[in-house]
């Protein structure tokens, strides 16, 4: 059997145990898009202007809901409506990093109630397996999926070596809920012992730090092209933010649309080259 990332998204969807992972893979195949747009803006008007423009061209909208300065519950209502209208999933980039009992409350309670609307969220591996246990207690009954941070795209990141291996081991023990990683390359088999059953292991890899026009920024972010990320490194989803909407203020929706189409085409072309290798 070929490596999972050399199979089509649809083929992989048929085998995945997690409902959120299956839904994401099917959306990717249906829309011919492996593009996730990270909507990191502080005003709800800009937030929704960007989502309306890119919605038809993405498989996933990535949010940092707590940076919206004018947040109210209607934001979530409209976000869910747009998710259904444009057929994309929602990924709240919360990066949970506390003990199990605390993250369960952060995930389900407070003003955001993330588990009610985000199909996917993510967490650091630093607290150990208890963080997955806590989040799973909330997420599994709602058919949600969890992404672990295994690698980051910022210069000098500490998510390397044994940290990455331990993150993958934690995911391997909870494949019912952990669907993949924020990472820069494939994770199958990483940190596996001779006794680990890695047959059929298929983790989705979501890669930030993707750009067609820049190689880095003043805050240490490093960029690679969609071809480098998808074709050469085997990642599944490209995450793009400022490369599509710039500063995110008073956005030019026609330009945002143009850039979203550009990244969608580049990401999909890289994916087609990858699966055609088999």
C-alpha positions as CSV (number, residue, x, y, z in Angstrom):
1,X,0.0,0.0,0.0
2,X,1.3,3.5,-0.9
3,X,2.1,6.0,1.8
4,X,-1.1,7.8,2.8
5,X,0.0,11.2,1.4
6,X,0.4,9.6,-2.0
7,X,-3.2,8.6,-2.1
8,X,-6.0,11.0,-3.0
9,X,-7.9,12.9,-0.4
10,X,-11.0,11.0,-1.2
11,X,-9.3,7.6,-0.7
12,X,-7.9,8.8,2.6
13,X,-11.3,10.0,3.7
14,X,-12.8,6.6,3.3
15,X,-10.3,5.1,5.8
16,X,-10.2,7.8,8.5
17,X,-11.7,7.0,11.9
18,X,-12.5,10.6,12.9
19,X,-15.5,12.3,11.4
20,X,-14.0,15.8,11.3
21,X,-11.0,14.4,9.4
22,X,-13.3,12.6,6.9
23,X,-15.3,15.8,6.4
24,X,-12.2,17.9,5.8
25,X,-10.7,15.5,3.3
26,X,-14.0,15.2,1.4
27,X,-14.4,19.0,1.2
28,X,-10.8,19.2,-0.1
29,X,-11.6,16.8,-2.9
30,X,-15.0,18.3,-3.7
31,X,-13.7,21.9,-3.9
32,X,-10.3,21.0,-5.3
33,X,-8.7,23.1,-2.6
34,X,-6.1,22.4,0.1
35,X,-6.1,26.1,1.1
36,X,-6.8,27.3,4.6
37,X,-7.0,31.0,5.2
38,X,-5.9,32.3,8.6
39,X,-8.2,35.2,9.3
40,X,-6.1,37.1,11.8
41,X,-7.8,40.5,12.0
42,X,-9.3,42.4,14.9
43,X,-12.5,43.8,13.4
44,X,-15.6,41.7,12.6
45,X,-16.3,43.6,9.4
46,X,-12.8,42.8,8.0
47,X,-13.2,39.3,9.3
48,X,-16.4,38.6,7.4
49,X,-15.3,40.6,4.3
50,X,-12.3,38.2,4.0
51,X,-14.3,35.1,4.7
52,X,-17.0,36.0,2.1
53,X,-14.3,36.6,-0.5
54,X,-12.3,33.4,0.1
55,X,-15.0,31.1,1.3
56,X,-15.7,29.4,-2.1
57,X,-12.0,28.7,-2.5
58,X,-10.9,27.2,0.8
59,X,-11.4,23.9,2.6
60,X,-10.8,25.5,6.0
61,X,-11.1,28.9,7.7
62,X,-8.6,29.3,10.6
63,X,-9.7,31.7,13.3
64,X,-8.2,33.4,16.4
65,X,-11.6,34.3,17.8
66,X,-10.2,36.0,20.9
67,X,-8.5,38.8,18.9
68,X,-11.8,40.2,17.6
69,X,-12.2,43.5,19.5
70,X,-16.0,43.7,18.7
71,X,-16.8,40.0,19.3
72,X,-20.4,39.1,20.3
73,X,-22.3,35.8,19.9
74,X,-23.7,36.8,16.6
75,X,-20.2,36.5,15.1
76,X,-20.4,32.7,15.7
77,X,-23.9,32.5,14.2
78,X,-22.7,34.2,11.0
79,X,-19.5,32.2,10.9
80,X,-21.4,29.0,11.0
81,X,-23.8,30.2,8.3
82,X,-20.9,31.0,6.0
83,X,-19.4,27.6,6.8
84,X,-22.5,25.9,5.5
85,X,-23.0,28.3,2.6
86,X,-19.4,27.9,1.2
87,X,-18.8,24.4,2.5
88,X,-15.7,24.9,4.5
89,X,-14.7,23.7,8.0
90,X,-13.7,25.9,10.9
91,X,-10.4,25.6,12.7
92,X,-10.1,27.6,15.9
93,X,-6.3,28.1,16.4
94,X,-6.6,28.1,20.2
95,X,-3.3,26.3,21.0
96,X,-4.5,24.9,24.3
97,X,-1.6,24.4,26.8
98,X,-3.0,23.6,30.2
99,X,-3.9,20.6,32.3
100,X,-6.8,18.4,31.2
101,X,-9.5,19.7,33.5
102,X,-8.7,23.3,32.6
103,X,-8.6,22.8,28.9
104,X,-11.9,21.0,29.0
105,X,-13.5,24.1,30.5
106,X,-11.7,26.5,28.1
107,X,-12.9,24.4,25.2
108,X,-16.5,24.1,26.3
109,X,-17.3,27.1,28.5
110,X,-16.6,30.9,28.7
111,X,-17.8,33.4,26.2
112,X,-16.5,31.5,23.1
113,X,-17.7,27.9,23.7
114,X,-15.3,26.8,21.0
115,X,-16.4,23.1,20.9
116,X,-19.9,24.2,19.8
117,X,-18.8,25.6,16.5
118,X,-15.1,24.8,15.6
119,X,-14.8,21.5,13.8
120,X,-11.1,21.4,14.6
121,X,-8.9,23.0,17.3
122,X,-5.3,22.5,18.3
123,X,-3.1,22.1,21.4
124,X,0.5,22.1,22.5
125,X,2.0,18.8,23.6
126,X,3.8,20.4,26.6
127,X,1.3,19.3,29.3
128,X,1.5,15.7,28.2
129,X,-1.3,13.2,27.4
130,X,-3.8,14.7,29.9
131,X,-4.4,17.6,27.5
132,X,-5.7,15.2,24.9
133,X,-7.8,13.4,27.5
134,X,-9.4,16.7,28.7
135,X,-10.2,18.0,25.2
136,X,-11.4,14.6,24.0
137,X,-13.9,14.5,26.8
138,X,-15.6,17.5,25.2
139,X,-14.7,17.1,21.6
140,X,-15.4,13.4,20.9
141,X,-19.2,13.6,21.7
142,X,-19.4,16.5,19.3
143,X,-17.5,14.7,16.5
144,X,-14.6,17.2,16.7
145,X,-10.9,16.7,15.8
146,X,-7.7,17.8,17.4
147,X,-4.4,19.0,15.8
148,X,-1.2,18.9,17.9
149,X,1.6,21.3,17.3
150,X,4.6,19.2,16.3
151,X,6.6,21.8,14.5
152,X,6.3,25.6,13.9
153,X,7.4,27.8,11.1
154,X,8.9,30.6,13.1
155,X,12.7,31.1,13.3
156,X,14.2,29.5,16.5
157,X,11.1,27.5,17.4
158,X,11.7,24.9,20.1
159,X,9.3,22.4,18.6
160,X,12.0,20.1,17.3
161,X,13.7,16.7,18.0
162,X,12.4,14.9,21.1
163,X,9.5,17.3,21.5
164,X,8.2,16.5,18.0
165,X,8.7,12.8,18.6
166,X,6.8,12.9,21.9
167,X,3.9,14.9,20.3
168,X,3.6,12.2,17.6
169,X,3.6,9.4,20.2
170,X,0.8,11.2,22.1
171,X,-1.2,11.5,18.9
172,X,-0.6,7.8,18.0
173,X,-2.2,6.8,21.3
174,X,-5.4,8.8,20.5
175,X,-6.0,8.4,16.8
176,X,-9.7,8.5,17.5
177,X,-9.4,12.2,18.3
178,X,-6.0,13.5,17.2
179,X,-6.3,13.9,13.4
180,X,-2.9,15.5,12.6
181,X,-0.4,18.1,13.2
182,X,0.8,21.6,12.6
183,X,4.1,20.7,11.1
184,X,6.5,21.2,8.2
185,X,6.7,17.6,6.9
186,X,5.1,14.1,7.2
187,X,4.8,12.6,10.7
188,X,4.0,8.9,10.1
189,X,6.4,6.7,11.9
190,X,8.1,9.5,13.8
191,X,9.1,8.3,17.3
192,X,7.7,4.8,16.7
193,X,9.1,1.9,18.6
194,X,9.4,-1.7,17.2
195,X,6.2,-2.7,19.0
196,X,4.1,0.3,17.8
197,X,1.4,-0.6,15.3
198,X,1.7,2.1,12.6
199,X,-0.1,0.3,9.9
200,X,-2.6,2.6,8.3
201,X,-1.3,5.6,10.2
202,X,-2.5,8.7,8.4
203,X,-2.1,12.1,10.1
204,X,-3.1,15.2,8.3
205,X,-0.4,17.8,8.2
206,X,-1.4,21.5,8.2
207,X,1.5,23.7,7.3
208,X,1.8,27.4,8.1
209,X,4.4,29.7,6.7
210,X,3.3,29.4,3.1
211,X,4.0,32.3,0.7
212,X,4.3,32.8,-3.1
213,X,5.9,36.2,-2.9
214,X,8.0,36.4,0.4
215,X,10.5,34.3,2.2
216,X,10.1,35.8,5.7
217,X,9.0,38.8,7.8
218,X,10.4,41.0,10.5
219,X,9.0,38.9,13.3
220,X,10.7,35.6,12.4
221,X,8.1,34.0,10.2
222,X,9.6,31.9,7.4
223,X,7.8,31.1,4.2
224,X,7.9,28.3,1.7
225,X,6.0,27.9,-1.6
226,X,3.0,25.6,-2.0
227,X,5.1,23.3,-4.1
228,X,7.8,23.0,-1.4
229,X,5.1,22.4,1.2
230,X,2.8,20.0,-0.5
231,X,4.8,18.2,-3.2
232,X,8.3,18.1,-1.6
233,X,7.4,17.9,2.1
234,X,4.1,16.0,1.8
235,X,1.9,18.4,3.8
236,X,-1.8,18.3,3.2
237,X,-3.1,21.8,3.9
238,X,-1.4,25.1,3.2
239,X,-2.2,27.9,5.7
240,X,-2.0,31.4,4.3
241,X,-2.9,34.7,5.9
242,X,-1.3,38.0,5.0
243,X,-0.2,36.7,1.6
244,X,-3.9,36.8,0.7
245,X,-5.3,39.9,2.5
246,X,-2.3,42.0,3.5
247,X,-2.7,44.0,6.7
248,X,-6.3,43.0,7.0
249,X,-7.7,46.5,7.3
250,X,-10.2,48.0,4.9
251,X,-9.7,45.0,2.7
252,X,-10.0,45.1,-1.1
253,X,-12.2,42.1,-1.5
254,X,-11.5,41.7,-5.2
255,X,-7.8,41.5,-4.5
256,X,-8.4,39.1,-1.7
257,X,-10.4,36.9,-4.1
258,X,-7.7,37.1,-6.7
259,X,-5.0,36.0,-4.2
260,X,-7.2,33.2,-2.8
261,X,-7.7,31.8,-6.3
262,X,-4.0,32.1,-6.9
263,X,-3.1,30.1,-3.8
264,X,-5.9,27.6,-4.3
265,X,-4.5,26.9,-7.8
266,X,-0.9,26.6,-6.7
267,X,-1.8,24.3,-3.8
268,X,-4.0,22.0,-5.9
269,X,-1.4,21.8,-8.7
270,X,1.2,20.7,-6.2
271,X,-1.2,18.0,-4.8
272,X,-2.0,16.7,-8.3
273,X,1.7,16.3,-9.0
274,X,2.1,14.5,-5.7
275,X,-0.6,11.9,-6.2
276,X,0.4,11.4,-9.9
277,X,3.8,10.1,-8.7
278,X,2.2,6.8,-7.7
